[in-house]
Amino acid sequence: MQTSKFDSILDEIETLSIDEQTALLVIMHRRLSDRRRTEIAANIAQGKQDYQSGKVFRGTVNEVIAELKLIR
């Protein structure tokens, strides 16, 4: 069902002029960039919160490897 909706949208886009299609691409690119930026900001905020609450492991590569071996 999702594929037919997607195909329908693509067919509808094909009816737009080249200028309209170009404008649509610009708008979609901006929206996707904004969405990704929001996701990155949320990940950073979560990382800071995890770090402040002590949920983040810090150490050398050898310490990280040793810690991972203990988890197994």
N, CA, C and O atoms as a CHARMM CRD file, in Angstrom:
* protein
*
  288
    1    1 MET  N      0.81900  -1.18700   0.00000 PROA 1      0.00000
    2    1 MET  CA     0.00000   0.00000   0.00000 PROA 1      0.00000
    3    1 MET  C      0.86500   1.25400   0.00000 PROA 1      0.00000
    4    1 MET  O      0.58400   2.20700  -0.72700 PROA 1      0.00000
    5    2 GLN  N      1.90200   1.25400   0.80300 PROA 2      0.00000
    6    2 GLN  CA     2.79900   2.40800   0.88500 PROA 2      0.00000
    7    2 GLN  C      3.44300   2.69300  -0.46600 PROA 2      0.00000
    8    2 GLN  O      3.59700   3.85500  -0.84200 PROA 2      0.00000
    9    3 THR  N      3.82000   1.65400  -1.19700 PROA 3      0.00000
   10    3 THR  CA     4.46400   1.84600  -2.49100 PROA 3      0.00000
   11    3 THR  C      3.52400   2.54300  -3.46000 PROA 3      0.00000
   12    3 THR  O      3.94800   3.42200  -4.21000 PROA 3      0.00000
   13    4 SER  N      2.25600   2.16100  -3.45200 PROA 4      0.00000
   14    4 SER  CA     1.32600   2.79900  -4.38300 PROA 4      0.00000
   15    4 SER  C      1.14000   4.27900  -4.02900 PROA 4      0.00000
   16    4 SER  O      0.99600   5.10900  -4.92700 PROA 4      0.00000
   17    5 LYS  N      1.14100   4.62200  -2.74100 PROA 5      0.00000
   18    5 LYS  CA     1.05000   6.02300  -2.33400 PROA 5      0.00000
   19    5 LYS  C      2.28400   6.77400  -2.81800 PROA 5      0.00000
   20    5 LYS  O      2.17800   7.88400  -3.33900 PROA 5      0.00000
   21    6 PHE  N      3.44500   6.16900  -2.64500 PROA 6      0.00000
   22    6 PHE  CA     4.70000   6.76400  -3.08600 PROA 6      0.00000
   23    6 PHE  C      4.68500   6.97100  -4.59600 PROA 6      0.00000
   24    6 PHE  O      5.02500   8.04600  -5.09100 PROA 6      0.00000
   25    7 ASP  N      4.28600   5.93000  -5.32000 PROA 7      0.00000
   26    7 ASP  CA     4.19900   6.03000  -6.78400 PROA 7      0.00000
   27    7 ASP  C      3.21600   7.11600  -7.20700 PROA 7      0.00000
   28    7 ASP  O      3.45100   7.83600  -8.17700 PROA 7      0.00000
   29    8 SER  N      2.12700   7.22600  -6.47900 PROA 8      0.00000
   30    8 SER  CA     1.12300   8.24600  -6.78200 PROA 8      0.00000
   31    8 SER  C      1.70700   9.64500  -6.60400 PROA 8      0.00000
   32    8 SER  O      1.47500  10.53400  -7.42300 PROA 8      0.00000
   33    9 ILE  N      2.46100   9.82600  -5.53400 PROA 9      0.00000
   34    9 ILE  CA     3.10000  11.12000  -5.28600 PROA 9      0.00000
   35    9 ILE  C      4.09700  11.44200  -6.39300 PROA 9      0.00000
   36    9 ILE  O      4.14700  12.57000  -6.88300 PROA 9      0.00000
   37   10 LEU  N      4.88900  10.44800  -6.78200 PROA 10     0.00000
   38   10 LEU  CA     5.85300  10.66600  -7.86700 PROA 10     0.00000
   39   10 LEU  C      5.14200  11.03100  -9.17200 PROA 10     0.00000
   40   10 LEU  O      5.57700  11.92200  -9.90200 PROA 10     0.00000
   41   11 ASP  N      4.05100  10.33300  -9.44900 PROA 11     0.00000
   42   11 ASP  CA     3.28100  10.64800 -10.66100 PROA 11     0.00000
   43   11 ASP  C      2.76100  12.07800 -10.60600 PROA 11     0.00000
   44   11 ASP  O      2.77900  12.78600 -11.61200 PROA 11     0.00000
   45   12 GLU  N      2.30200  12.50100  -9.44400 PROA 12     0.00000
   46   12 GLU  CA     1.78200  13.85800  -9.27900 PROA 12     0.00000
   47   12 GLU  C      2.89600  14.88000  -9.47000 PROA 12     0.00000
   48   12 GLU  O      2.68200  15.92100 -10.09000 PROA 12     0.00000
   49   13 ILE  N      4.06700  14.59400  -8.94800 PROA 13     0.00000
   50   13 ILE  CA     5.21400  15.50200  -9.10300 PROA 13     0.00000
   51   13 ILE  C      5.57400  15.64900 -10.57500 PROA 13     0.00000
   52   13 ILE  O      5.96800  16.72900 -11.01700 PROA 13     0.00000
   53   14 GLU  N      5.44100  14.58200 -11.32200 PROA 14     0.00000
   54   14 GLU  CA     5.74600  14.61800 -12.75900 PROA 14     0.00000
   55   14 GLU  C      4.85100  15.60400 -13.51100 PROA 14     0.00000
   56   14 GLU  O      5.21900  16.08200 -14.58400 PROA 14     0.00000
   57   15 THR  N      3.69300  15.90600 -12.95700 PROA 15     0.00000
   58   15 THR  CA     2.78300  16.84200 -13.63300 PROA 15     0.00000
   59   15 THR  C      3.19700  18.29400 -13.40300 PROA 15     0.00000
   60   15 THR  O      2.71200  19.19200 -14.09100 PROA 15     0.00000
   61   16 LEU  N      4.08800  18.52900 -12.44400 PROA 16     0.00000
   62   16 LEU  CA     4.55400  19.88600 -12.17100 PROA 16     0.00000
   63   16 LEU  C      5.53100  20.34400 -13.24300 PROA 16     0.00000
   64   16 LEU  O      6.15800  19.53300 -13.92500 PROA 16     0.00000
   65   17 SER  N      5.64300  21.64900 -13.37500 PROA 17     0.00000
   66   17 SER  CA     6.62900  22.19400 -14.31100 PROA 17     0.00000
   67   17 SER  C      8.03900  21.94800 -13.75300 PROA 17     0.00000
   68   17 SER  O      8.20600  21.61400 -12.58000 PROA 17     0.00000
   69   18 ILE  N      9.02400  22.11700 -14.60100 PROA 18     0.00000
   70   18 ILE  CA    10.41400  21.95100 -14.17200 PROA 18     0.00000
   71   18 ILE  C     10.73600  22.91300 -13.02400 PROA 18     0.00000
   72   18 ILE  O     11.39200  22.52800 -12.05600 PROA 18     0.00000
   73   19 ASP  N     10.28000  24.15100 -13.13200 PROA 19     0.00000
   74   19 ASP  CA    10.52500  25.13800 -12.07500 PROA 19     0.00000
   75   19 ASP  C      9.87600  24.71000 -10.76300 PROA 19     0.00000
   76   19 ASP  O     10.47500  24.84600  -9.69700 PROA 19     0.00000
   77   20 GLU  N      8.65200  24.19200 -10.84200 PROA 20     0.00000
   78   20 GLU  CA     7.96000  23.73700  -9.63200 PROA 20     0.00000
   79   20 GLU  C      8.66000  22.52400  -9.01900 PROA 20     0.00000
   80   20 GLU  O      8.76900  22.41200  -7.79800 PROA 20     0.00000
   81   21 GLN  N      9.13000  21.62400  -9.87000 PROA 21     0.00000
   82   21 GLN  CA     9.85900  20.45700  -9.37300 PROA 21     0.00000
   83   21 GLN  C     11.15800  20.88400  -8.70200 PROA 21     0.00000
   84   21 GLN  O     11.54200  20.33500  -7.66900 PROA 21     0.00000
   85   22 THR  N     11.82900  21.86400  -9.29100 PROA 22     0.00000
   86   22 THR  CA    13.06600  22.37700  -8.70700 PROA 22     0.00000
   87   22 THR  C     12.78400  23.02100  -7.35100 PROA 22     0.00000
   88   22 THR  O     13.52200  22.80500  -6.39000 PROA 22     0.00000
   89   23 ALA  N     11.71700  23.81000  -7.28000 PROA 23     0.00000
   90   23 ALA  CA    11.33900  24.44500  -6.01400 PROA 23     0.00000
   91   23 ALA  C     11.00400  23.38500  -4.96600 PROA 23     0.00000
   92   23 ALA  O     11.37000  23.51800  -3.79900 PROA 23     0.00000
   93   24 LEU  N     10.30900  22.33800  -5.39000 PROA 24     0.00000
   94   24 LEU  CA     9.97000  21.24400  -4.47800 PROA 24     0.00000
   95   24 LEU  C     11.23700  20.58500  -3.93000 PROA 24     0.00000
   96   24 LEU  O     11.32300  20.29000  -2.73800 PROA 24     0.00000
   97   25 LEU  N     12.20700  20.35800  -4.79700 PROA 25     0.00000
   98   25 LEU  CA    13.47500  19.76700  -4.35400 PROA 25     0.00000
   99   25 LEU  C     14.17400  20.64800  -3.32400 PROA 25     0.00000
  100   25 LEU  O     14.68600  20.15300  -2.32100 PROA 25     0.00000
  101   26 VAL  N     14.19400  21.94000  -3.57300 PROA 26     0.00000
  102   26 VAL  CA    14.83200  22.87200  -2.63800 PROA 26     0.00000
  103   26 VAL  C     14.11300  22.82800  -1.28900 PROA 26     0.00000
  104   26 VAL  O     14.75400  22.76000  -0.24000 PROA 26     0.00000
  105   27 ILE  N     12.79100  22.86600  -1.32100 PROA 27     0.00000
  106   27 ILE  CA    12.00500  22.83300  -0.08400 PROA 27     0.00000
  107   27 ILE  C     12.24300  21.53300   0.66600 PROA 27     0.00000
  108   27 ILE  O     12.46000  21.55300   1.87700 PROA 27     0.00000
  109   28 MET  N     12.20700  20.41000  -0.02800 PROA 28     0.00000
  110   28 MET  CA    12.40600  19.10700   0.62500 PROA 28     0.00000
  111   28 MET  C     13.81200  18.98900   1.19800 PROA 28     0.00000
  112   28 MET  O     13.99900  18.44000   2.28400 PROA 28     0.00000
  113   29 HSD  N     14.79100  19.49700   0.47800 PROA 29     0.00000
  114   29 HSD  CA    16.16300  19.45200   0.97700 PROA 29     0.00000
  115   29 HSD  C     16.28300  20.24600   2.27700 PROA 29     0.00000
  116   29 HSD  O     16.91600  19.79500   3.23100 PROA 29     0.00000
  117   30 ARG  N     15.67200  21.42800   2.30600 PROA 30     0.00000
  118   30 ARG  CA    15.69700  22.25400   3.52900 PROA 30     0.00000
  119   30 ARG  C     15.00000  21.55400   4.68000 PROA 30     0.00000
  120   30 ARG  O     15.50500  21.53800   5.80300 PROA 30     0.00000
  121   31 ARG  N     13.84000  20.97600   4.40100 PROA 31     0.00000
  122   31 ARG  CA    13.09500  20.28600   5.46400 PROA 31     0.00000
  123   31 ARG  C     13.87000  19.08800   6.00400 PROA 31     0.00000
  124   31 ARG  O     13.91500  18.86300   7.21400 PROA 31     0.00000
  125   32 LEU  N     14.47400  18.32800   5.10800 PROA 32     0.00000
  126   32 LEU  CA    15.26600  17.18100   5.54700 PROA 32     0.00000
  127   32 LEU  C     16.48300  17.63300   6.35000 PROA 32     0.00000
  128   32 LEU  O     16.83800  17.00500   7.34800 PROA 32     0.00000
  129   33 SER  N     17.12000  18.71500   5.91900 PROA 33     0.00000
  130   33 SER  CA    18.26300  19.25700   6.65300 PROA 33     0.00000
  131   33 SER  C     17.83200  19.71300   8.04400 PROA 33     0.00000
  132   33 SER  O     18.52400  19.45700   9.03000 PROA 33     0.00000
  133   34 ASP  N     16.69300  20.38400   8.11800 PROA 34     0.00000
  134   34 ASP  CA    16.17300  20.82900   9.41500 PROA 34     0.00000
  135   34 ASP  C     15.85800  19.64500  10.32200 PROA 34     0.00000
  136   34 ASP  O     16.16900  19.66800  11.51200 PROA 34     0.00000
  137   35 ARG  N     15.24100  18.61300   9.75600 PROA 35     0.00000
  138   35 ARG  CA    14.90900  17.41800  10.54400 PROA 35     0.00000
  139   35 ARG  C     16.17600  16.75500  11.06500 PROA 35     0.00000
  140   35 ARG  O     16.24800  16.36400  12.23000 PROA 35     0.00000
  141   36 ARG  N     17.16900  16.63400  10.20000 PROA 36     0.00000
  142   36 ARG  CA    18.43000  16.00000  10.62100 PROA 36     0.00000
  143   36 ARG  C     19.12100  16.84500  11.68500 PROA 36     0.00000
  144   36 ARG  O     19.66700  16.30500  12.64700 PROA 36     0.00000
  145   37 ARG  N     19.10100  18.16300  11.52100 PROA 37     0.00000
  146   37 ARG  CA    19.69300  19.07100  12.49700 PROA 37     0.00000
  147   37 ARG  C     19.02000  18.90900  13.85800 PROA 37     0.00000
  148   37 ARG  O     19.68400  18.91500  14.89400 PROA 37     0.00000
  149   38 THR  N     17.70300  18.76700  13.84200 PROA 38     0.00000
  150   38 THR  CA    16.94600  18.56300  15.08100 PROA 38     0.00000
  151   38 THR  C     17.33100  17.24200  15.73900 PROA 38     0.00000
  152   38 THR  O     17.49100  17.17600  16.95800 PROA 38     0.00000
  153   39 GLU  N     17.48100  16.18600  14.92700 PROA 39     0.00000
  154   39 GLU  CA    17.89900  14.88500  15.46300 PROA 39     0.00000
  155   39 GLU  C     19.29000  14.97000  16.08400 PROA 39     0.00000
  156   39 GLU  O     19.52600  14.41900  17.16000 PROA 39     0.00000
  157   40 ILE  N     20.20300  15.65300  15.41400 PROA 40     0.00000
  158   40 ILE  CA    21.56500  15.79200  15.92500 PROA 40     0.00000
  159   40 ILE  C     21.54900  16.55900  17.24500 PROA 40     0.00000
  160   40 ILE  O     22.23800  16.17900  18.19100 PROA 40     0.00000
  161   41 ALA  N     20.77000  17.63000  17.31200 PROA 41     0.00000
  162   41 ALA  CA    20.67900  18.41700  18.54800 PROA 41     0.00000
  163   41 ALA  C     20.12100  17.56200  19.68900 PROA 41     0.00000
  164   41 ALA  O     20.59900  17.65400  20.81900 PROA 41     0.00000
  165   42 ALA  N     19.12600  16.74200  19.40500 PROA 42     0.00000
  166   42 ALA  CA    18.55800  15.85500  20.42900 PROA 42     0.00000
  167   42 ALA  C     19.59500  14.83600  20.88500 PROA 42     0.00000
  168   42 ALA  O     19.69200  14.54400  22.07700 PROA 42     0.00000
  169   43 ASN  N     20.37200  14.29200  19.94800 PROA 43     0.00000
  170   43 ASN  CA    21.42400  13.33000  20.30900 PROA 43     0.00000
  171   43 ASN  C     22.49300  13.98300  21.17300 PROA 43     0.00000
  172   43 ASN  O     22.99200  13.37100  22.11700 PROA 43     0.00000
  173   44 ILE  N     22.84300  15.21400  20.85500 PROA 44     0.00000
  174   44 ILE  CA    23.83800  15.93900  21.65100 PROA 44     0.00000
  175   44 ILE  C     23.30000  16.17900  23.05800 PROA 44     0.00000
  176   44 ILE  O     24.00500  15.96600  24.04400 PROA 44     0.00000
  177   45 ALA  N     22.05700  16.62100  23.14300 PROA 45     0.00000
  178   45 ALA  CA    21.44900  16.86300  24.45500 PROA 45     0.00000
  179   45 ALA  C     21.41000  15.58600  25.27900 PROA 45     0.00000
  180   45 ALA  O     21.69500  15.61400  26.47600 PROA 45     0.00000
  181   46 GLN  N     21.05900  14.46500  24.65400 PROA 46     0.00000
  182   46 GLN  CA    21.02100  13.18200  25.35200 PROA 46     0.00000
  183   46 GLN  C     22.42200  12.77200  25.79000 PROA 46     0.00000
  184   46 GLN  O     22.60800  12.26400  26.89600 PROA 46     0.00000
  185   47 GLY  N     23.40000  12.99300  24.92500 PROA 47     0.00000
  186   47 GLY  CA    24.78700  12.66900  25.26400 PROA 47     0.00000
  187   47 GLY  C     25.28100  13.47500  26.44600 PROA 47     0.00000
  188   47 GLY  O     25.95300  12.94400  27.33000 PROA 47     0.00000
  189   48 LYS  N     24.95000  14.75700  26.46500 PROA 48     0.00000
  190   48 LYS  CA    25.34000  15.60200  27.60100 PROA 48     0.00000
  191   48 LYS  C     24.68500  15.12200  28.88600 PROA 48     0.00000
  192   48 LYS  O     25.31800  15.06900  29.94000 PROA 48     0.00000
  193   49 GLN  N     23.40300  14.77300  28.78300 PROA 49     0.00000
  194   49 GLN  CA    22.68000  14.28500  29.95600 PROA 49     0.00000
  195   49 GLN  C     23.29300  12.96800  30.44600 PROA 49     0.00000
  196   49 GLN  O     23.48900  12.78400  31.64700 PROA 49     0.00000
  197   50 ASP  N     23.59200  12.06300  29.52600 PROA 50     0.00000
  198   50 ASP  CA    24.21600  10.79100  29.88900 PROA 50     0.00000
  199   50 ASP  C     25.57300  11.01600  30.54100 PROA 50     0.00000
  200   50 ASP  O     25.92200  10.35200  31.51700 PROA 50     0.00000
  201   51 TYR  N     26.33400  11.95500  29.99300 PROA 51     0.00000
  202   51 TYR  CA    27.65800  12.25400  30.54500 PROA 51     0.00000
  203   51 TYR  C     27.53000  12.80400  31.96300 PROA 51     0.00000
  204   51 TYR  O     28.25700  12.38100  32.86200 PROA 51     0.00000
  205   52 GLN  N     26.61000  13.74100  32.16400 PROA 52     0.00000
  206   52 GLN  CA    26.43600  14.35000  33.48000 PROA 52     0.00000
  207   52 GLN  C     25.93200  13.35700  34.51900 PROA 52     0.00000
  208   52 GLN  O     26.22500  13.49700  35.70700 PROA 52     0.00000
  209   53 SER  N     25.18100  12.36100  34.08000 PROA 53     0.00000
  210   53 SER  CA    24.66800  11.36500  35.02500 PROA 53     0.00000
  211   53 SER  C     25.61800  10.18000  35.18300 PROA 53     0.00000
  212   53 SER  O     25.31000   9.22700  35.89900 PROA 53     0.00000
  213   54 GLY  N     26.77400  10.23500  34.51700 PROA 54     0.00000
  214   54 GLY  CA    27.78300   9.18400  34.67500 PROA 54     0.00000
  215   54 GLY  C     27.53700   7.93400  33.86200 PROA 54     0.00000
  216   54 GLY  O     28.11700   6.88800  34.15200 PROA 54     0.00000
  217   55 LYS  N     26.69800   8.01500  32.86000 PROA 55     0.00000
  218   55 LYS  CA    26.38900   6.84700  32.02800 PROA 55     0.00000
  219   55 LYS  C     27.37200   6.65700  30.87400 PROA 55     0.00000
  220   55 LYS  O     27.25100   5.70400  30.10500 PROA 55     0.00000
  221   56 VAL  N     28.33900   7.55700  30.75300 PROA 56     0.00000
  222   56 VAL  CA    29.27900   7.50400  29.63400 PROA 56     0.00000
  223   56 VAL  C     30.61100   6.95800  30.13300 PROA 56     0.00000
  224   56 VAL  O     31.15900   7.44000  31.12500 PROA 56     0.00000
  225   57 PHE  N     31.12400   5.95200  29.44200 PROA 57     0.00000
  226   57 PHE  CA    32.41900   5.38500  29.79800 PROA 57     0.00000
  227   57 PHE  C     33.50300   6.15400  29.08200 PROA 57     0.00000
  228   57 PHE  O     33.43300   6.36800  27.87200 PROA 57     0.00000
  229   58 ARG  N     34.50400   6.56900  29.83300 PROA 58     0.00000
  230   58 ARG  CA    35.64500   7.26200  29.24700 PROA 58     0.00000
  231   58 ARG  C     36.89700   6.50400  29.60900 PROA 58     0.00000
  232   58 ARG  O     37.03800   6.00400  30.72500 PROA 58     0.00000
  233   59 GLY  N     37.80200   6.42200  28.66100 PROA 59     0.00000
  234   59 GLY  CA    39.07100   5.76600  28.92300 PROA 59     0.00000
  235   59 GLY  C     39.87500   5.61200  27.65400 PROA 59     0.00000
  236   59 GLY  O     39.47100   6.04600  26.57500 PROA 59     0.00000
  237   60 THR  N     41.00900   4.98900  27.80800 PROA 60     0.00000
  238   60 THR  CA    41.86600   4.71900  26.65900 PROA 60     0.00000
  239   60 THR  C     41.26600   3.57700  25.84400 PROA 60     0.00000
  240   60 THR  O     40.32200   2.91700  26.27900 PROA 60     0.00000
  241   61 VAL  N     41.82000   3.35600  24.67000 PROA 61     0.00000
  242   61 VAL  CA    41.35300   2.25500  23.83000 PROA 61     0.00000
  243   61 VAL  C     41.49900   0.93900  24.57500 PROA 61     0.00000
  244   61 VAL  O     40.59100   0.10800  24.55000 PROA 61     0.00000
  245   62 ASN  N     42.62400   0.74200  25.23400 PROA 62     0.00000
  246   62 ASN  CA    42.84200  -0.50500  25.97300 PROA 62     0.00000
  247   62 ASN  C     41.83700  -0.66900  27.10900 PROA 62     0.00000
  248   62 ASN  O     41.38900  -1.78300  27.38300 PROA 62     0.00000
  249   63 GLU  N     41.47900   0.43200  27.77200 PROA 63     0.00000
  250   63 GLU  CA    40.49100   0.36800  28.85200 PROA 63     0.00000
  251   63 GLU  C     39.10300   0.03300  28.30400 PROA 63     0.00000
  252   63 GLU  O     38.34900  -0.71900  28.92200 PROA 63     0.00000
  253   64 VAL  N     38.77900   0.58700  27.15700 PROA 64     0.00000
  254   64 VAL  CA    37.49000   0.29200  26.53300 PROA 64     0.00000
  255   64 VAL  C     37.42500  -1.17300  26.13900 PROA 64     0.00000
  256   64 VAL  O     36.41200  -1.83400  26.36700 PROA 64     0.00000
  257   65 ILE  N     38.49200  -1.68300  25.55400 PROA 65     0.00000
  258   65 ILE  CA    38.53700  -3.10400  25.15000 PROA 65     0.00000
  259   65 ILE  C     38.40700  -3.99200  26.36800 PROA 65     0.00000
  260   65 ILE  O     37.66100  -4.97000  26.34700 PROA 65     0.00000
  261   66 ALA  N     39.12300  -3.66500  27.42700 PROA 66     0.00000
  262   66 ALA  CA    39.04300  -4.46200  28.66200 PROA 66     0.00000
  263   66 ALA  C     37.61900  -4.42800  29.21300 PROA 66     0.00000
  264   66 ALA  O     37.11300  -5.45300  29.66900 PROA 66     0.00000
  265   67 GLU  N     36.97100  -3.27600  29.17900 PROA 67     0.00000
  266   67 GLU  CA    35.59100  -3.14100  29.66600 PROA 67     0.00000
  267   67 GLU  C     34.64200  -3.99200  28.81700 PROA 67     0.00000
  268   67 GLU  O     33.74400  -4.64500  29.34700 PROA 67     0.00000
  269   68 LEU  N     34.84600  -3.98000  27.51300 PROA 68     0.00000
  270   68 LEU  CA    33.99800  -4.77700  26.62500 PROA 68     0.00000
  271   68 LEU  C     34.17900  -6.26700  26.86900 PROA 68     0.00000
  272   68 LEU  O     33.21800  -7.03100  26.77200 PROA 68     0.00000
  273   69 LYS  N     35.38600  -6.68700  27.18200 PROA 69     0.00000
  274   69 LYS  CA    35.63400  -8.09900  27.48400 PROA 69     0.00000
  275   69 LYS  C     34.92500  -8.52200  28.75800 PROA 69     0.00000
  276   69 LYS  O     34.49800  -9.67000  28.87500 PROA 69     0.00000
  277   70 LEU  N     34.79400  -7.60900  29.71800 PROA 70     0.00000
  278   70 LEU  CA    34.10000  -7.90900  30.96000 PROA 70     0.00000
  279   70 LEU  C     32.59400  -8.07100  30.74900 PROA 70     0.00000
  280   70 LEU  O     31.93800  -8.82700  31.46500 PROA 70     0.00000
  281   71 ILE  N     32.06400  -7.36900  29.78000 PROA 71     0.00000
  282   71 ILE  CA    30.62600  -7.39600  29.51100 PROA 71     0.00000
  283   71 ILE  C     30.20600  -8.74600  28.96400 PROA 71     0.00000
  284   71 ILE  O     29.10200  -9.21000  29.24900 PROA 71     0.00000
  285   72 ARG  N     31.04700  -9.37000  28.20100 PROA 72     0.00000
  286   72 ARG  CA    30.69700 -10.66500  27.59900 PROA 72     0.00000
  287   72 ARG  C     30.43300 -11.63200  28.66100 PROA 72     0.00000
  288   72 ARG  O     30.12000 -12.78900  28.37900 PROA 72     0.00000
